[in-house]
C-alpha cells in the first residue's frame, strides 16, 4: 500500500507499507516494511529525505535479552541542474545510513555522486563514483567508478559506450570493464 500527497509549493510527501502475510500482517511474526519520504523540487534543484523501518521476520536470542533485528534506514538525495547547459554539469548525490538493532556496531552506509553534461558534442557525457554496496561499520570502503557517453547513431538508434571500475574486497580481484549498450526505438 502506498500513497503520495502534493503539499504544494514544491513539497511532496509519500509513504508506503509492504507486509509478508505468511506469518501475520502487522505483527512481529511477519515481516513489515514501512517507509516515508519528504521531497522538495524547484526549477533547478531538488532534495529528498527518506526513512524506513524493515522489520525482521525472525528474532535472535542471547542469554540475557531477545533482539528483534529490525533495520532502520535514513536517506538523503539531491540534484542540481544548471540553468544553461554547456560547461557546467548537472549533479546528483545520494547518501544512506542503515542501523540494525541488536548488540554491537551494526550500521551501514552507502553513497554516490554523479555528473552529467547534456550537451557534450553530439551526445551526453556522464561520470559517477560511489560505494560498492553497503559499507558495514569497521569495514574497508569499496568504491565503483563509471564514465559513459551516449549519442544518437542514426534515427531511432542510440549507442552508449561505458567504462567502469569496481573495487572488490578480500581475495576477490578488482574489476574493470567496457560495456556497449545499443537502444532501438521505433
Backbone as ProteinMPNN parsed JSONL, in Angstrom:
{"seq_chain_A": "XXXXXXXXXXXXXXXXXXXXXXXXXXXXXXXXXXXXXXXXXXXXXXXXXXXXXXXXXXXXXXXXXXXXXXXXXXXXXXXXXXXXXXXXXXXXXXXXXXXXXXXXXXXXXXXXXXXXXXXXXXXXXXXXXXXXXXXXXXXXXXXXXXXXXXXXXXXXXXXXXXXXXXXXXXXXXXXXXXXXXXXXXX", "coords_chain_A": {"N_chain_A": [[0.851, -1.154, 0.0], [0.621, 2.169, -0.861], [0.948, 5.752, -0.864], [0.821, 9.104, -2.066], [1.17, 12.578, -1.573], [0.687, 15.82, -2.728], [1.948, 18.538, -1.269], [2.075, 21.153, -1.993], [3.727, 24.149, -3.241], [6.084, 22.95, -4.161], [6.647, 20.853, -2.436], [6.362, 17.412, -1.546], [4.881, 14.556, -0.076], [5.337, 11.142, 0.592], [4.355, 7.797, 1.366], [4.662, 4.356, 2.336], [3.783, 0.87, 2.737], [4.702, -2.466, 3.116], [3.94, -5.871, 3.47], [4.663, -9.159, 4.622], [2.512, -11.62, 4.6], [2.515, -14.282, 5.378], [3.13, -15.084, 7.971], [1.713, -13.399, 9.535], [0.205, -10.367, 9.168], [1.279, -7.143, 9.991], [2.29, -7.879, 12.446], [4.86, -8.911, 14.811], [5.623, -11.425, 14.083], [5.526, -11.627, 11.347], [7.016, -10.077, 8.409], [7.301, -6.682, 8.058], [7.584, -3.729, 6.128], [8.017, -0.382, 6.377], [7.839, 2.887, 5.149], [8.722, 6.319, 4.432], [8.786, 9.48, 2.696], [9.884, 12.788, 2.294], [9.942, 15.338, 0.018], [11.378, 18.014, -1.927], [11.034, 19.951, -4.781], [12.356, 22.204, -7.039], [12.794, 24.573, -9.753], [15.456, 24.137, -10.684], [16.664, 22.428, -8.874], [16.481, 19.761, -6.456], [15.561, 17.97, -3.469], [15.48, 15.232, -1.212], [14.321, 13.502, 1.68], [14.411, 10.441, 3.166], [12.957, 7.73, 5.032], [12.901, 4.562, 6.533], [11.674, 1.542, 8.051], [12.6, -1.702, 8.318], [11.239, -4.499, 9.312], [12.433, -7.361, 11.01], [11.919, -10.782, 10.157], [12.345, -12.753, 11.901], [13.513, -13.578, 15.226], [16.449, -12.995, 17.225], [18.117, -14.566, 19.815], [19.803, -14.043, 22.938], [21.581, -14.976, 25.923], [20.706, -13.15, 27.81], [18.925, -11.311, 26.672], [16.378, -10.76, 24.218], [16.638, -9.929, 20.844], [15.098, -8.033, 18.417], [15.771, -7.968, 15.151], [15.409, -5.528, 13.585], [15.818, -3.205, 10.898], [16.712, 0.114, 10.41], [16.563, 2.691, 8.072], [17.922, 5.718, 6.776], [17.829, 8.155, 4.325], [19.319, 10.586, 2.165], [18.928, 12.484, -0.635], [19.752, 14.356, -3.559], [19.653, 16.784, -6.255], [21.023, 18.969, -8.765], [20.516, 21.116, -11.454], [22.013, 22.978, -13.971], [21.066, 26.278, -15.124], [21.784, 27.035, -17.675], [22.809, 24.902, -20.203], [25.881, 23.292, -20.956], [29.09, 24.047, -20.132], [28.879, 23.515, -17.368], [27.983, 20.731, -15.416], [25.006, 18.76, -14.678], [24.298, 17.746, -11.346], [24.08, 15.006, -9.179], [23.393, 13.468, -6.027], [23.616, 11.06, -3.424], [23.003, 9.639, -0.217], [22.952, 7.111, 2.196], [22.136, 5.714, 5.327], [22.133, 2.904, 7.396], [20.855, 1.051, 10.168], [21.061, -1.732, 12.152], [19.144, -3.203, 14.648], [20.216, -4.426, 17.853], [22.957, -6.103, 19.604], [26.262, -4.608, 19.597], [28.139, -2.97, 16.923], [26.345, -2.307, 14.177], [25.901, -0.841, 11.89], [25.457, 0.532, 8.551], [26.599, 2.275, 5.623], [26.096, 3.959, 2.502], [26.808, 5.576, -0.626], [26.658, 7.928, -3.418], [27.846, 9.915, -6.181], [27.073, 11.78, -8.958], [27.738, 13.135, -12.209], [26.59, 14.929, -15.054], [26.771, 15.949, -18.375], [24.687, 17.394, -20.553], [24.968, 18.374, -23.117], [27.373, 17.45, -24.742], [29.284, 17.663, -27.216], [27.89, 15.762, -29.741], [26.331, 14.3, -28.049], [25.587, 12.912, -24.77], [27.483, 13.168, -21.866], [28.62, 11.419, -19.04], [29.577, 10.82, -15.618], [30.331, 8.916, -12.71], [30.738, 8.159, -9.227], [30.878, 6.036, -6.418], [29.907, 4.1, -3.509], [30.587, 0.597, -3.378], [28.088, -1.042, -2.898], [26.555, -1.546, 0.361], [28.392, -0.319, 3.126], [29.708, -1.786, 5.858], [30.056, -0.925, 9.335], [33.359, -0.471, 10.444], [34.462, -1.817, 8.302], [36.419, -1.956, 5.249], [36.065, 0.635, 2.843], [34.644, 0.106, -0.238], [34.822, 1.039, -3.626], [33.119, 2.203, -6.588], [33.402, 3.208, -10.013], [32.379, 5.009, -12.933], [32.208, 5.954, -16.379], [30.462, 7.352, -19.075], [29.326, 7.792, -22.493], [26.726, 8.88, -24.39], [25.095, 8.742, -27.486], [23.217, 9.651, -30.445], [23.207, 7.398, -32.935], [21.948, 6.88, -35.34], [18.717, 7.532, -36.856], [16.476, 6.609, -34.417], [18.316, 4.94, -33.174], [20.405, 4.622, -30.471], [23.599, 4.781, -29.097], [25.65, 3.772, -26.417], [28.664, 3.804, -25.114], [30.506, 2.562, -22.295], [32.685, 2.685, -19.532], [33.903, 1.051, -16.656], [34.969, 0.692, -13.226], [35.501, -1.382, -10.463], [35.994, -1.78, -7.1], [36.813, -4.616, -5.224], [36.474, -6.568, -2.275], [38.564, -8.388, 0.102], [39.816, -11.478, -1.07], [38.958, -11.245, -3.636], [39.443, -10.188, -6.975], [39.852, -6.862, -8.193], [37.608, -5.232, -10.499], [37.504, -4.189, -13.915], [35.848, -2.909, -16.678], [34.34, -2.785, -19.973], [31.458, -1.658, -21.572], [29.03, -1.832, -24.136], [26.173, -0.377, -24.981], [23.223, -0.605, -26.848], [20.407, 1.022, -28.043], [17.216, 0.678, -29.484], [14.545, 2.341, -31.012], [11.275, 2.486, -32.209]], "CA_chain_A": [[0.0, 0.0, 0.0], [1.408, 3.396, -0.872], [0.212, 6.962, -1.187], [1.629, 10.304, -2.222], [0.352, 13.774, -1.465], [1.345, 17.073, -3.1], [1.724, 19.523, -0.213], [2.109, 22.485, -2.59], [4.971, 24.923, -3.219], [7.216, 22.082, -4.476], [6.807, 19.783, -1.445], [5.569, 16.201, -1.714], [5.084, 13.533, 0.932], [4.937, 9.809, 0.165], [4.53, 6.762, 2.383], [4.297, 3.035, 1.863], [3.854, -0.257, 3.661], [4.726, -3.782, 2.483], [3.869, -6.89, 4.519], [4.684, -10.576, 4.287], [1.387, -12.121, 5.37], [2.554, -15.713, 5.661], [3.232, -15.288, 9.42], [0.876, -12.428, 10.231], [0.373, -8.99, 8.706], [1.299, -6.144, 11.055], [2.738, -8.455, 13.714], [6.292, -9.191, 14.848], [5.863, -12.735, 13.488], [5.718, -11.415, 9.919], [7.962, -9.017, 8.055], [6.686, -5.464, 7.547], [8.497, -2.657, 5.739], [7.278, 0.881, 6.397], [8.733, 3.967, 4.75], [8.159, 7.604, 4.068], [9.723, 10.406, 2.055], [9.516, 14.181, 2.104], [10.806, 15.87, -1.032], [11.152, 19.366, -2.417], [11.541, 20.137, -6.134], [12.27, 23.551, -7.601], [13.095, 24.56, -11.184], [16.796, 23.648, -10.996], [17.224, 21.532, -7.873], [15.536, 19.016, -5.644], [16.158, 17.262, -2.348], [14.516, 14.363, -0.549], [14.712, 12.832, 2.906], [13.651, 9.194, 3.239], [13.096, 6.984, 6.271], [12.156, 3.305, 6.51], [11.956, 0.514, 9.045], [12.409, -3.037, 7.769], [11.15, -5.413, 10.443], [12.96, -8.708, 10.819], [10.866, -11.794, 10.211], [12.675, -13.702, 12.961], [14.191, -12.987, 16.372], [17.715, -13.58, 17.639], [18.141, -14.569, 21.272], [21.035, -14.225, 23.692], [21.269, -15.472, 27.27], [20.099, -12.126, 28.654], [17.935, -10.449, 26.037], [15.983, -11.117, 22.869], [16.748, -8.758, 19.98], [14.418, -8.029, 17.137], [16.783, -7.398, 14.266], [14.843, -4.572, 12.642], [16.798, -2.3, 10.311], [16.206, 1.451, 10.13], [17.343, 3.379, 7.038], [17.685, 7.136, 6.516], [18.487, 8.522, 3.072], [19.28, 11.97, 1.713], [19.263, 12.552, -2.052], [19.533, 15.665, -4.136], [20.179, 17.056, -7.592], [21.06, 20.359, -9.224], [20.657, 21.227, -12.905], [22.301, 24.383, -14.294], [20.086, 26.961, -15.973], [22.335, 26.986, -19.031], [23.594, 23.698, -20.453], [27.185, 23.6, -21.533], [30.287, 23.681, -19.374], [28.552, 23.025, -16.037], [27.158, 19.523, -15.459], [24.021, 18.551, -13.621], [24.932, 16.991, -10.264], [23.17, 14.266, -8.299], [24.097, 12.902, -4.892], [22.782, 10.276, -2.523], [23.658, 9.066, 0.96], [22.043, 6.305, 3.0], [22.685, 5.081, 6.522], [21.267, 1.87, 7.945], [21.229, 0.604, 11.503], [20.383, -2.951, 12.57], [19.018, -3.285, 16.097], [20.903, -5.555, 18.464], [24.231, -5.782, 20.252], [27.414, -4.311, 18.742], [28.049, -1.975, 15.855], [25.718, -2.975, 13.044], [25.485, 0.157, 10.922], [25.977, 0.539, 7.194], [26.413, 3.49, 4.842], [26.414, 3.907, 1.08], [26.702, 6.907, -1.207], [27.048, 8.102, -4.817], [27.923, 11.257, -6.738], [27.032, 11.688, -10.41], [27.819, 14.35, -13.016], [26.141, 14.682, -16.423], [26.772, 17.068, -19.319], [23.677, 17.04, -21.55], [25.398, 18.81, -24.457], [28.804, 17.186, -24.913], [29.378, 17.319, -28.625], [26.616, 15.288, -30.277], [25.669, 13.391, -27.115], [25.546, 13.158, -23.335], [28.634, 12.608, -21.157], [28.337, 11.276, -17.629], [30.569, 10.154, -14.769], [29.798, 8.678, -11.371], [31.551, 7.455, -8.247], [30.057, 5.687, -5.268], [30.308, 2.902, -2.767], [30.231, -0.684, -3.97], [27.166, -1.627, -1.942], [26.552, -1.012, 1.721], [29.665, -0.448, 3.829], [29.48, -2.064, 7.269], [30.956, -0.236, 10.255], [34.61, -1.175, 10.671], [34.926, -2.468, 7.078], [37.022, -1.092, 4.238], [35.125, 1.173, 1.869], [34.888, -0.31, -1.608], [34.317, 2.101, -4.491], [32.86, 1.944, -8.002], [33.507, 4.383, -10.873], [31.946, 4.785, -14.312], [32.149, 7.078, -17.316], [29.74, 6.933, -20.28], [28.994, 8.792, -23.495], [25.564, 8.39, -25.116], [24.83, 9.58, -28.652], [22.35, 9.091, -31.48], [23.989, 6.856, -34.051], [21.086, 7.092, -36.503], [17.331, 7.687, -36.423], [15.969, 5.501, -33.619], [19.389, 4.104, -32.619], [21.288, 5.321, -29.541], [24.728, 3.951, -28.657], [26.264, 4.259, -25.188], [29.822, 3.085, -24.574], [30.668, 2.795, -20.869], [33.805, 2.016, -18.885], [33.697, 1.068, -15.219], [35.951, 0.06, -12.351], [34.821, -1.794, -9.239], [36.851, -2.343, -6.056], [36.251, -5.776, -4.531], [37.177, -6.806, -1.021], [39.136, -9.697, 0.392], [40.653, -12.121, -2.087], [38.408, -11.008, -4.969], [40.178, -9.252, -7.821], [39.104, -5.69, -8.641], [37.099, -5.39, -11.855], [37.42, -3.076, -14.848], [35.18, -3.444, -17.843], [33.79, -1.909, -21.001], [30.117, -2.098, -21.993], [28.461, -1.092, -25.244], [24.714, -0.525, -24.939], [22.567, -0.082, -28.037], [18.958, 1.126, -27.869], [16.447, 0.861, -30.703], [13.162, 2.777, -30.808], [10.532, 2.504, -33.489]], "C_chain_A": [[0.902, 1.222, 0.0], [0.512, 4.567, -1.25], [1.19, 8.113, -1.281], [0.698, 11.505, -2.176], [1.185, 14.997, -1.817], [0.969, 18.124, -2.065], [1.7, 20.954, -0.739], [3.477, 23.132, -2.438], [6.208, 24.047, -3.41], [7.418, 20.92, -3.519], [5.862, 18.625, -1.743], [5.892, 15.245, -0.582], [4.558, 12.206, 0.399], [5.183, 8.836, 1.304], [4.088, 5.43, 1.796], [4.475, 1.978, 2.936], [3.772, -1.539, 2.856], [4.736, -4.803, 3.606], [3.956, -8.281, 3.917], [3.634, -11.226, 5.171], [1.448, -13.585, 5.733], [2.603, -16.01, 7.161], [2.391, -14.286, 10.206], [1.182, -11.009, 9.786], [0.311, -8.042, 9.891], [1.68, -6.691, 12.415], [4.241, -8.681, 13.659], [6.62, -10.555, 14.247], [6.108, -12.613, 11.984], [6.721, -10.308, 9.667], [7.209, -7.856, 7.428], [7.786, -4.467, 7.201], [7.656, -1.39, 5.606], [8.249, 1.993, 6.031], [7.985, 5.234, 4.41], [9.226, 8.504, 3.458], [9.093, 11.786, 1.96], [10.471, 14.745, 1.079], [10.397, 17.292, -1.398], [11.792, 19.458, -3.798], [11.288, 21.556, -6.581], [12.617, 23.44, -9.09], [14.436, 23.891, -11.498], [17.366, 22.681, -9.966], [16.101, 20.817, -7.118], [16.273, 18.285, -4.541], [15.078, 16.381, -1.725], [15.145, 13.737, 0.684], [13.802, 11.621, 3.048], [13.945, 8.481, 4.549], [12.311, 5.69, 6.122], [12.597, 2.405, 7.649], [11.604, -0.825, 8.403], [12.413, -4.006, 8.94], [11.722, -6.772, 10.077], [11.817, -9.708, 10.91], [11.178, -12.862, 11.249], [13.44, -12.978, 14.061], [15.515, -13.698, 16.615], [17.783, -13.476, 19.146], [19.556, -14.676, 21.796], [20.627, -14.703, 25.076], [20.51, -14.443, 28.098], [18.975, -11.343, 28.0], [17.613, -10.962, 24.637], [15.999, -9.857, 22.009], [15.923, -8.982, 18.727], [15.329, -7.295, 16.171], [16.154, -6.532, 13.172], [15.959, -3.669, 12.131], [16.111, -0.979, 9.977], [17.138, 2.112, 9.118], [16.932, 4.845, 6.976], [18.473, 7.487, 5.262], [18.3, 9.986, 2.756], [19.759, 11.991, 0.27], [18.985, 13.951, -2.569], [20.092, 15.765, -5.537], [20.167, 18.561, -7.844], [21.301, 20.333, -10.726], [20.932, 22.685, -13.233], [21.24, 24.979, -15.225], [20.516, 26.909, -17.435], [23.13, 25.702, -19.193], [24.905, 24.101, -21.115], [28.301, 23.122, -20.642], [29.977, 23.094, -17.996], [27.65, 21.79, -16.129], [26.002, 19.602, -14.458], [24.672, 17.605, -12.608], [23.844, 16.266, -9.482], [23.988, 13.583, -7.214], [23.119, 12.111, -4.039], [23.605, 9.698, -1.389], [22.607, 8.31, 1.757], [22.78, 5.712, 4.178], [21.662, 4.085, 7.041], [21.775, 1.435, 9.301], [20.392, -0.607, 11.868], [20.334, -2.968, 14.082], [19.792, -4.486, 16.609], [22.226, -5.138, 19.045], [25.313, -5.461, 19.23], [27.129, -3.22, 17.73], [27.537, -2.661, 14.605], [25.301, -2.009, 11.946], [26.119, -0.028, 9.557], [25.778, 1.927, 6.596], [26.66, 3.161, 3.38], [26.121, 5.266, 0.466], [27.023, 6.863, -2.698], [27.093, 9.584, -5.152], [27.978, 11.108, -8.248], [27.072, 13.055, -11.065], [27.346, 14.019, -14.425], [26.104, 15.979, -17.212], [25.817, 16.693, -20.442], [24.041, 17.459, -22.969], [26.901, 18.685, -24.561], [29.007, 16.713, -26.345], [28.004, 16.945, -29.14], [25.841, 14.424, -29.296], [25.69, 13.878, -25.68], [26.715, 12.438, -22.691], [28.294, 12.54, -19.678], [29.452, 10.552, -16.9], [29.965, 10.002, -13.385], [30.819, 7.948, -10.522], [30.635, 7.149, -7.061], [30.568, 4.449, -4.581], [29.822, 1.661, -3.507], [29.35, -1.425, -2.963], [27.266, -0.973, -0.587], [27.878, -1.309, 2.41], [29.359, -0.639, 5.315], [30.484, -1.309, 8.117], [32.186, -1.095, 10.503], [35.158, -1.887, 9.451], [35.595, -1.46, 6.159], [35.941, -0.618, 3.275], [35.557, 0.732, 0.476], [34.172, 0.666, -2.534], [34.08, 1.598, -5.904], [32.945, 3.27, -8.76], [32.924, 4.023, -12.233], [31.987, 6.087, -15.09], [31.427, 6.566, -18.553], [29.568, 8.116, -21.224], [27.868, 8.218, -24.341], [25.283, 9.32, -26.292], [23.917, 8.857, -29.634], [23.206, 8.677, -32.666], [23.25, 7.089, -35.366], [19.669, 7.27, -35.971], [16.88, 6.44, -35.673], [17.031, 4.597, -33.018], [20.301, 4.981, -31.748], [22.348, 4.348, -29.061], [25.36, 4.602, -27.431], [27.435, 3.378, -24.803], [30.049, 3.509, -23.119], [31.903, 2.046, -20.399], [33.597, 2.133, -17.382], [34.848, 0.383, -14.502], [35.265, -0.206, -11.022], [35.828, -2.411, -8.288], [36.121, -3.506, -5.402], [37.085, -6.051, -3.295], [37.749, -8.205, -0.931], [40.006, -10.221, -0.726], [40.119, -11.918, -3.503], [39.23, -9.953, -5.71], [39.282, -8.073, -8.193], [38.708, -5.888, -10.097], [37.207, -4.082, -12.632], [36.793, -3.636, -16.105], [34.697, -2.35, -18.78], [32.471, -2.514, -21.445], [29.697, -1.229, -23.166], [26.968, -1.389, -25.284], [24.138, 0.114, -26.189], [21.055, -0.113, -27.82], [18.312, 1.389, -29.22], [15.069, 1.347, -30.326], [12.497, 2.915, -32.177], [9.358, 3.433, -33.409]], "O_chain_A": [[1.848, 1.297, 0.784], [-0.538, 4.396, -1.87], [2.251, 8.101, -0.657], [-0.424, 11.454, -2.68], [2.268, 15.19, -1.267], [-0.184, 18.549, -1.991], [1.342, 21.874, -0.003], [4.285, 22.713, -1.609], [7.273, 24.363, -2.879], [8.28, 20.075, -3.761], [4.715, 18.827, -2.141], [7.047, 15.133, -0.17], [3.471, 12.147, -0.175], [6.097, 9.02, 2.107], [3.258, 5.375, 0.888], [5.212, 2.16, 3.905], [2.887, -1.695, 2.015], [5.455, -4.633, 4.59], [3.403, -8.552, 2.851], [3.847, -11.369, 6.374], [0.511, -14.095, 6.348], [2.165, -17.078, 7.586], [2.371, -14.335, 11.435], [2.285, -10.507, 10.001], [-0.606, -8.126, 10.708], [1.427, -6.048, 13.434], [4.835, -8.649, 12.581], [7.78, -10.82, 13.93], [6.834, -13.427, 11.413], [7.215, -9.678, 10.603], [6.558, -8.014, 6.395], [8.795, -4.376, 7.899], [6.707, -1.337, 4.824], [9.366, 2.035, 6.548], [6.785, 5.224, 4.138], [10.42, 8.309, 3.681], [7.927, 11.932, 1.594], [11.687, 14.646, 1.245], [9.255, 17.71, -1.209], [12.953, 19.089, -3.972], [10.165, 22.056, -6.517], [12.721, 22.335, -9.622], [14.541, 23.155, -12.479], [18.461, 22.158, -10.17], [14.941, 21.226, -7.149], [17.467, 18.011, -4.658], [13.902, 16.745, -1.713], [16.347, 13.477, 0.723], [12.578, 11.749, 3.052], [15.034, 8.606, 5.108], [11.179, 5.706, 5.638], [13.723, 2.488, 8.141], [10.464, -1.053, 7.996], [13.468, -4.303, 9.5], [11.517, -7.268, 8.969], [10.86, -9.501, 11.655], [10.38, -13.775, 11.463], [13.956, -11.882, 13.843], [15.68, -14.863, 16.253], [17.532, -12.408, 19.704], [20.41, -15.317, 21.183], [19.436, -14.819, 25.362], [19.75, -14.811, 28.993], [18.145, -10.764, 28.702], [18.471, -11.527, 23.959], [15.439, -8.832, 22.398], [16.048, -10.012, 18.063], [15.622, -6.115, 16.367], [16.348, -6.78, 11.982], [16.926, -3.401, 12.844], [15.057, -0.961, 9.34], [18.358, 2.096, 9.286], [15.754, 5.179, 7.106], [19.652, 7.152, 5.152], [17.252, 10.564, 3.042], [20.875, 11.56, -0.019], [18.093, 14.643, -2.077], [20.902, 14.939, -5.959], [19.413, 19.313, -7.227], [22.177, 19.618, -11.213], [20.167, 23.556, -12.82], [20.607, 24.269, -16.005], [19.68, 26.755, -18.325], [24.034, 25.435, -18.401], [24.994, 25.147, -21.759], [28.449, 21.921, -20.417], [30.735, 22.26, -17.502], [26.652, 21.811, -16.851], [26.021, 20.402, -13.523], [25.496, 16.766, -12.973], [22.808, 16.85, -9.161], [25.125, 13.171, -7.443], [21.94, 12.452, -3.946], [24.76, 9.315, -1.576], [21.501, 8.808, 1.968], [23.917, 5.259, 4.045], [20.47, 4.385, 7.117], [22.979, 1.447, 9.559], [19.163, -0.534, 11.896], [21.356, -2.771, 14.739], [19.998, -5.455, 15.878], [22.591, -3.963, 18.994], [25.287, -5.985, 18.117], [26.045, -2.637, 17.686], [28.225, -3.508, 14.035], [24.425, -2.336, 11.145], [27.169, -0.655, 9.418], [24.889, 2.667, 7.015], [27.354, 2.196, 3.062], [25.289, 6.019, 0.972], [27.589, 5.886, -3.188], [26.457, 10.404, -4.489], [28.833, 10.391, -8.769], [26.511, 14.02, -10.545], [27.66, 12.949, -14.946], [25.501, 16.968, -16.795], [26.099, 15.771, -21.208], [23.468, 16.941, -23.927], [27.625, 19.678, -24.481], [28.915, 15.523, -26.643], [27.054, 17.714, -28.997], [24.803, 13.868, -29.654], [25.794, 15.073, -25.404], [26.928, 11.249, -22.928], [27.744, 13.489, -19.12], [30.186, 9.763, -17.496], [29.186, 10.844, -12.937], [31.66, 7.211, -11.036], [29.729, 7.921, -6.749], [31.537, 3.828, -5.017], [28.786, 1.678, -4.172], [29.816, -2.324, -2.263], [27.966, 0.024, -0.406], [28.418, -2.409, 2.294], [28.808, 0.257, 5.954], [31.616, -1.073, 7.696], [32.076, -2.297, 10.743], [36.217, -2.507, 9.535], [35.368, -0.255, 6.275], [35.023, -1.364, 2.935], [36.695, 0.96, 0.065], [33.044, 1.073, -2.259], [34.755, 0.678, -6.365], [32.605, 4.324, -8.221], [32.968, 2.862, -12.641], [31.823, 7.173, -14.533], [31.728, 5.475, -19.039], [29.653, 9.276, -20.82], [28.041, 7.163, -24.952], [25.235, 10.539, -26.125], [23.849, 7.628, -29.658], [23.845, 9.507, -33.312], [23.855, 7.449, -36.375], [19.443, 7.171, -34.765], [16.899, 5.34, -36.225], [16.694, 3.583, -32.408], [20.888, 5.952, -32.225], [22.038, 3.224, -28.666], [25.58, 5.813, -27.398], [27.236, 2.309, -24.225], [29.816, 4.662, -22.754], [32.146, 0.912, -20.811], [33.17, 3.175, -16.885], [35.596, -0.397, -15.09], [34.533, 0.643, -10.513], [36.447, -3.428, -8.6], [34.942, -3.393, -5.064], [38.287, -5.787, -3.285], [37.469, -9.077, -1.753], [40.838, -9.494, -1.269], [40.743, -12.361, -4.467], [39.652, -8.955, -5.127], [38.098, -8.253, -8.475], [39.372, -6.61, -10.84], [37.024, -3.001, -12.073], [37.162, -4.721, -16.554], [34.652, -1.17, -18.433], [32.37, -3.721, -21.667], [29.975, -0.03, -23.19], [26.552, -2.509, -25.581], [24.507, 1.229, -26.555], [20.493, -1.147, -27.458], [18.79, 2.209, -30.003], [14.469, 0.811, -29.394], [13.089, 3.392, -33.145], [8.619, 3.579, -34.383]]}, "name": "protein", "num_of_chains": 1, "seq": "XXXXXXXXXXXXXXXXXXXXXXXXXXXXXXXXXXXXXXXXXXXXXXXXXXXXXXXXXXXXXXXXXXXXXXXXXXXXXXXXXXXXXXXXXXXXXXXXXXXXXXXXXXXXXXXXXXXXXXXXXXXXXXXXXXXXXXXXXXXXXXXXXXXXXXXXXXXXXXXXXXXXXXXXXXXXXXXXXXXXXXXXXX"}
